[in-house]
Amino acid sequence: MDVTQIPSMATSLEDLSVKTQASTLVLKKALENQQSVAAGILESIPQLPSNPAIGRNINTTA
């Protein structure tokens, strides 16, 4: 390895580190966004009635 290549290699490694940190932050933001969307969907599910038999059965013999 040539000694003159050391500064360019150090710069390349630093660039890679910065890109990795940026990618990690973008992934973290995307996961937080998906978490909030999933929480909103779960909150929009209607609550079950207090008596679980009401509204679930059809009386076909009446």
C-alpha positions as CSV (number, residue, x, y, z in Angstrom):
1,M,0.0,0.0,0.0
2,D,1.3,3.4,-1.0
3,V,1.6,6.0,1.8
4,T,0.0,8.6,-0.4
5,Q,-3.3,6.6,-0.4
6,I,-3.8,6.8,3.4
7,P,-5.5,10.3,3.4
8,S,-7.9,9.3,0.6
9,M,-8.7,6.1,2.4
10,A,-9.4,8.0,5.6
11,T,-11.7,10.4,3.8
12,S,-13.5,7.5,2.2
13,L,-14.1,5.9,5.6
14,E,-15.3,9.1,7.1
15,D,-17.8,9.6,4.1
16,L,-19.0,6.0,4.7
17,S,-19.5,6.7,8.4
18,V,-21.6,9.8,7.6
19,K,-23.7,8.0,5.0
20,T,-24.3,5.2,7.5
21,Q,-25.4,7.6,10.2
22,A,-27.7,9.4,7.7
23,S,-29.3,6.1,6.6
24,T,-29.8,5.0,10.2
25,L,-31.6,8.3,11.0
26,V,-33.8,8.0,7.9
27,L,-34.7,4.4,8.9
28,K,-35.5,5.5,12.5
29,K,-37.8,8.2,11.2
30,A,-39.6,5.7,8.9
31,L,-40.1,3.2,11.7
32,E,-41.5,6.0,14.0
33,N,-43.9,7.0,11.2
34,Q,-45.1,3.4,10.7
35,Q,-45.5,3.1,14.4
36,S,-47.8,6.1,14.6
37,V,-49.8,4.9,11.6
38,A,-50.3,1.5,13.1
39,A,-51.4,3.1,16.4
40,G,-53.9,5.2,14.5
41,I,-55.3,2.2,12.8
42,L,-55.6,0.2,16.0
43,E,-57.4,3.2,17.7
44,S,-59.9,3.4,14.8
45,I,-61.1,-0.2,15.4
46,P,-64.6,0.0,17.0
47,Q,-65.0,-1.3,20.6
48,L,-66.9,-4.6,21.1
49,P,-70.3,-4.4,22.8
50,S,-70.3,-5.2,26.5
51,N,-72.4,-8.3,25.8
52,P,-70.4,-10.3,23.2
53,A,-73.5,-12.2,22.1
54,I,-75.3,-9.1,20.9
55,G,-74.8,-8.3,17.2
56,R,-73.0,-11.5,16.4
57,N,-75.7,-14.0,16.0
58,I,-78.7,-14.1,13.6
59,N,-81.8,-15.9,14.8
60,T,-82.9,-17.9,11.7
61,T,-85.7,-19.9,13.5
62,A,-87.9,-16.9,14.4
